[in-house]
Amino acid sequence: MLSSLSNLARRYASGLNVLIFFVLQMIISAGILPYMRSKFDPQMILGVLDLKFGFTANEAYNILVAYGEEGRKYYLWVEAFIDVVYPLIYTTTNVLLLSYVFKRGFTPSSFMQQLNIFPILATIGDFAENAGIIAMLNAFPERADAAANFASAAGMFKWIAFGTSIALFLIGIIAWIIAAVKNKKHN
């Protein structure tokens, strides 16, 4: 199944598709998400649990208390709906981008070609993190420390997977440059 998914991603990894999903990702991350955040963190100083690399249950609940009742309701809505769509968009962008770069930097039989779907791990972590945050918000004002700890661990996993995806992209760019130089020497 993973091999089929990897092949599918490579088949659709055109410059146009990468660009379309990149633009969608930028619209959401630079426009929609900051607007949504302003609804539960108007001064933009409290932070968002999703953007933290780990947090304690106390830190999480201090933020949730500071959001206020309406802010928590809005944050729950964002977590349950918007933060389901956004990971799908950024993962599609990252998978297509890795596929595009790897096709140019590595031979079709290279193991690296199969790593084009690695960004899916970040999405799994993101969805798990969201589930923990939603559980905390649904339990509020009761504390769900286990959910907070789970959300924190899942968020750290997400960021590690995302960072690894960036490293894979850089490796792909280097491989592409090397392949281009080799091809130029042979022509």
C-alpha positions as a Markdown table, in Angstrom:
| # | Residue | x | y | z |
|---|---|---|---|---|
| 1 | Met | 0.0 | 0.0 | 0.0 |
| 2 | Leu | 2.8 | 2.5 | 0.9 |
| 3 | Ser | 4.5 | 1.7 | -2.4 |
| 4 | Ser | 1.3 | 2.3 | -4.3 |
| 5 | Leu | 0.9 | 5.6 | -2.5 |
| 6 | Ser | 4.5 | 6.6 | -3.2 |
| 7 | Asn | 4.0 | 5.8 | -6.9 |
| 8 | Leu | 0.8 | 7.8 | -7.1 |
| 9 | Ala | 2.5 | 10.8 | -5.5 |
| 10 | Arg | 5.4 | 10.6 | -8.0 |
| 11 | Arg | 2.9 | 10.3 | -10.9 |
| 12 | Tyr | 1.2 | 13.6 | -9.8 |
| 13 | Ala | 4.3 | 15.5 | -8.8 |
| 14 | Ser | 4.3 | 18.1 | -11.5 |
| 15 | Gly | 5.5 | 21.6 | -11.1 |
| 16 | Leu | 2.0 | 22.9 | -11.5 |
| 17 | Asn | 0.6 | 20.6 | -8.8 |
| 18 | Val | 3.3 | 21.5 | -6.4 |
| 19 | Leu | 2.6 | 25.2 | -7.0 |
| 20 | Ile | -1.1 | 24.8 | -6.6 |
| 21 | Phe | -0.8 | 23.1 | -3.2 |
| 22 | Phe | 2.0 | 25.4 | -2.1 |
| 23 | Val | -0.3 | 28.4 | -2.8 |
| 24 | Leu | -3.2 | 26.8 | -0.9 |
| 25 | Gln | -0.9 | 26.1 | 2.0 |
| 26 | Met | 0.4 | 29.7 | 2.1 |
| 27 | Ile | -3.2 | 31.1 | 1.9 |
| 28 | Ile | -4.1 | 29.0 | 4.9 |
| 29 | Ser | -1.0 | 29.5 | 7.0 |
| 30 | Ala | -0.5 | 33.2 | 6.2 |
| 31 | Gly | -4.1 | 34.3 | 6.1 |
| 32 | Ile | -6.7 | 31.9 | 7.4 |
| 33 | Leu | -4.9 | 30.5 | 10.5 |
| 34 | Pro | -3.7 | 33.9 | 11.8 |
| 35 | Tyr | -7.2 | 35.3 | 11.4 |
| 36 | Met | -8.7 | 32.3 | 13.2 |
| 37 | Arg | -6.0 | 32.6 | 16.0 |
| 38 | Ser | -7.0 | 36.3 | 16.5 |
| 39 | Lys | -10.4 | 35.0 | 17.6 |
| 40 | Phe | -9.1 | 33.2 | 20.6 |
| 41 | Asp | -5.7 | 34.9 | 21.1 |
| 42 | Pro | -6.5 | 38.5 | 20.1 |
| 43 | Gln | -3.2 | 40.0 | 21.2 |
| 44 | Met | -1.3 | 37.0 | 19.7 |
| 45 | Ile | 0.7 | 36.6 | 22.9 |
| 46 | Leu | -0.7 | 33.5 | 24.5 |
| 47 | Gly | 0.4 | 31.1 | 21.8 |
| 48 | Val | -1.3 | 28.1 | 20.2 |
| 49 | Leu | -0.7 | 24.6 | 21.6 |
| 50 | Asp | -0.3 | 23.3 | 18.0 |
| 51 | Leu | 2.7 | 25.4 | 17.4 |
| 52 | Lys | 4.6 | 24.5 | 20.6 |
| 53 | Phe | 7.3 | 21.8 | 20.7 |
| 54 | Gly | 6.0 | 20.2 | 23.8 |
| 55 | Phe | 4.1 | 21.6 | 26.8 |
| 56 | Thr | 3.2 | 20.5 | 30.3 |
| 57 | Ala | -0.4 | 20.0 | 31.3 |
| 58 | Asn | -0.1 | 23.2 | 33.5 |
| 59 | Glu | 1.2 | 25.3 | 30.6 |
| 60 | Ala | -1.6 | 24.0 | 28.3 |
| 61 | Tyr | -4.3 | 24.8 | 30.9 |
| 62 | Asn | -2.9 | 28.2 | 31.6 |
| 63 | Ile | -3.3 | 29.0 | 27.9 |
| 64 | Leu | -6.8 | 27.5 | 27.7 |
| 65 | Val | -7.9 | 29.5 | 30.8 |
| 66 | Ala | -6.5 | 32.7 | 29.3 |
| 67 | Tyr | -8.5 | 32.1 | 26.0 |
| 68 | Gly | -11.7 | 32.5 | 28.0 |
| 69 | Glu | -15.0 | 30.6 | 27.3 |
| 70 | Glu | -15.6 | 32.0 | 23.8 |
| 71 | Gly | -12.0 | 31.6 | 22.8 |
| 72 | Arg | -12.0 | 27.9 | 23.9 |
| 73 | Lys | -15.2 | 27.4 | 21.8 |
| 74 | Tyr | -13.6 | 28.9 | 18.8 |
| 75 | Tyr | -10.3 | 27.0 | 19.3 |
| 76 | Leu | -12.3 | 23.8 | 19.5 |
| 77 | Trp | -14.0 | 24.6 | 16.2 |
| 78 | Val | -10.6 | 25.4 | 14.6 |
| 79 | Glu | -9.1 | 22.1 | 16.0 |
| 80 | Ala | -12.1 | 20.0 | 14.9 |
| 81 | Phe | -12.5 | 21.4 | 11.4 |
| 82 | Ile | -9.8 | 23.8 | 10.1 |
| 83 | Asp | -6.9 | 21.8 | 11.6 |
| 84 | Val | -8.2 | 18.7 | 9.8 |
| 85 | Val | -8.1 | 20.3 | 6.4 |
| 86 | Tyr | -4.8 | 22.1 | 6.8 |
| 87 | Pro | -2.6 | 19.0 | 7.6 |
| 88 | Leu | -4.0 | 17.4 | 4.5 |
| 89 | Ile | -3.0 | 20.4 | 2.4 |
| 90 | Tyr | 0.5 | 20.8 | 3.8 |
| 91 | Thr | 1.1 | 17.0 | 3.6 |
| 92 | Thr | 0.0 | 16.9 | 0.0 |
| 93 | Thr | 2.3 | 19.9 | -0.7 |
| 94 | Asn | 5.3 | 18.2 | 1.0 |
| 95 | Val | 4.7 | 14.8 | -0.5 |
| 96 | Leu | 4.4 | 16.3 | -4.0 |
| 97 | Leu | 7.4 | 18.5 | -3.4 |
| 98 | Leu | 9.6 | 15.6 | -2.2 |
| 99 | Ser | 8.4 | 13.5 | -5.1 |
| 100 | Tyr | 9.2 | 16.3 | -7.6 |
| 101 | Val | 12.7 | 16.8 | -6.2 |
| 102 | Phe | 13.5 | 13.1 | -5.8 |
| 103 | Lys | 12.4 | 12.3 | -9.4 |
| 104 | Arg | 15.1 | 14.7 | -10.5 |
| 105 | Gly | 17.8 | 13.7 | -8.0 |
| 106 | Phe | 17.6 | 10.0 | -7.7 |
| 107 | Thr | 17.3 | 7.0 | -10.0 |
| 108 | Pro | 13.8 | 5.5 | -10.3 |
| 109 | Ser | 15.0 | 2.4 | -8.4 |
| 110 | Ser | 16.6 | 4.3 | -5.5 |
| 111 | Phe | 15.2 | 3.7 | -2.0 |
| 112 | Met | 15.0 | 7.5 | -1.6 |
| 113 | Gln | 12.1 | 7.5 | -4.1 |
| 114 | Gln | 10.0 | 5.6 | -1.4 |
| 115 | Leu | 10.7 | 8.3 | 1.2 |
| 116 | Asn | 8.6 | 10.8 | -0.7 |
| 117 | Ile | 5.6 | 9.9 | 1.5 |
| 118 | Phe | 7.5 | 10.5 | 4.7 |
| 119 | Pro | 5.6 | 13.7 | 5.4 |
| 120 | Ile | 2.5 | 11.6 | 6.1 |
| 121 | Leu | 4.0 | 10.9 | 9.6 |
| 122 | Ala | 3.7 | 14.6 | 10.4 |
| 123 | Thr | 0.0 | 14.4 | 9.6 |
| 124 | Ile | -0.5 | 11.4 | 11.8 |
| 125 | Gly | 1.2 | 13.3 | 14.6 |
| 126 | Asp | -0.9 | 16.4 | 13.9 |
| 127 | Phe | -4.1 | 14.5 | 13.9 |
| 128 | Ala | -3.1 | 12.8 | 17.2 |
| 129 | Glu | -2.2 | 16.2 | 18.7 |
| 130 | Asn | -5.5 | 17.6 | 17.6 |
| 131 | Ala | -7.3 | 14.7 | 19.2 |
| 132 | Gly | -5.6 | 15.3 | 22.5 |
| 133 | Ile | -6.3 | 19.1 | 22.4 |
| 134 | Ile | -10.0 | 18.4 | 21.5 |
| 135 | Ala | -10.2 | 16.0 | 24.5 |
| 136 | Met | -8.8 | 18.7 | 26.8 |
| 137 | Leu | -11.3 | 21.3 | 25.4 |
| 138 | Asn | -14.2 | 19.0 | 25.7 |
| 139 | Ala | -13.3 | 18.1 | 29.3 |
| 140 | Phe | -12.8 | 21.8 | 30.3 |
| 141 | Pro | -13.1 | 23.0 | 33.1 |
| 142 | Glu | -12.1 | 19.5 | 34.3 |
| 143 | Arg | -8.5 | 18.7 | 33.6 |
| 144 | Ala | -7.5 | 15.9 | 31.3 |
| 145 | Asp | -3.8 | 15.8 | 32.0 |
| 146 | Ala | -3.4 | 12.5 | 30.1 |
| 147 | Ala | -4.9 | 14.1 | 27.0 |
| 148 | Ala | -2.5 | 17.1 | 27.5 |
| 149 | Asn | 0.5 | 14.8 | 27.8 |
| 150 | Phe | -0.6 | 12.8 | 24.7 |
| 151 | Ala | -1.2 | 16.0 | 22.7 |
| 152 | Ser | 2.3 | 17.3 | 23.7 |
| 153 | Ala | 4.0 | 14.1 | 22.8 |
| 154 | Ala | 2.1 | 13.9 | 19.5 |
| 155 | Gly | 3.0 | 17.5 | 18.7 |
| 156 | Met | 6.7 | 16.8 | 19.3 |
| 157 | Phe | 6.4 | 13.8 | 17.0 |
| 158 | Lys | 4.8 | 16.0 | 14.4 |
| 159 | Trp | 7.5 | 18.6 | 14.6 |
| 160 | Ile | 10.3 | 16.0 | 14.4 |
| 161 | Ala | 8.6 | 14.4 | 11.3 |
| 162 | Phe | 8.2 | 17.8 | 9.8 |
| 163 | Gly | 11.9 | 18.7 | 10.4 |
| 164 | Thr | 12.9 | 15.3 | 8.9 |
| 165 | Ser | 10.8 | 16.1 | 5.9 |
| 166 | Ile | 12.7 | 19.4 | 5.4 |
| 167 | Ala | 16.0 | 17.5 | 5.8 |
| 168 | Leu | 14.8 | 15.0 | 3.1 |
| 169 | Phe | 13.9 | 18.0 | 0.8 |
| 170 | Leu | 17.4 | 19.5 | 1.3 |
| 171 | Ile | 19.0 | 16.1 | 0.5 |
| 172 | Gly | 16.8 | 15.9 | -2.6 |
| 173 | Ile | 17.9 | 19.3 | -3.7 |
| 174 | Ile | 21.5 | 18.4 | -3.3 |
| 175 | Ala | 21.0 | 15.2 | -5.2 |
| 176 | Trp | 19.2 | 17.1 | -8.0 |
| 177 | Ile | 22.1 | 19.5 | -8.3 |
| 178 | Ile | 24.6 | 16.6 | -8.4 |
| 179 | Ala | 22.6 | 14.8 | -11.0 |
| 180 | Ala | 22.3 | 18.0 | -13.1 |
| 181 | Val | 26.1 | 18.6 | -13.0 |
| 182 | Lys | 26.7 | 14.9 | -14.0 |
| 183 | Asn | 24.3 | 15.2 | -16.9 |
| 184 | Lys | 25.9 | 18.4 | -18.0 |
| 185 | Lys | 29.3 | 16.7 | -18.0 |
| 186 | His | 28.0 | 13.9 | -20.1 |
| 187 | Asn | 26.4 | 16.2 | -22.7 |
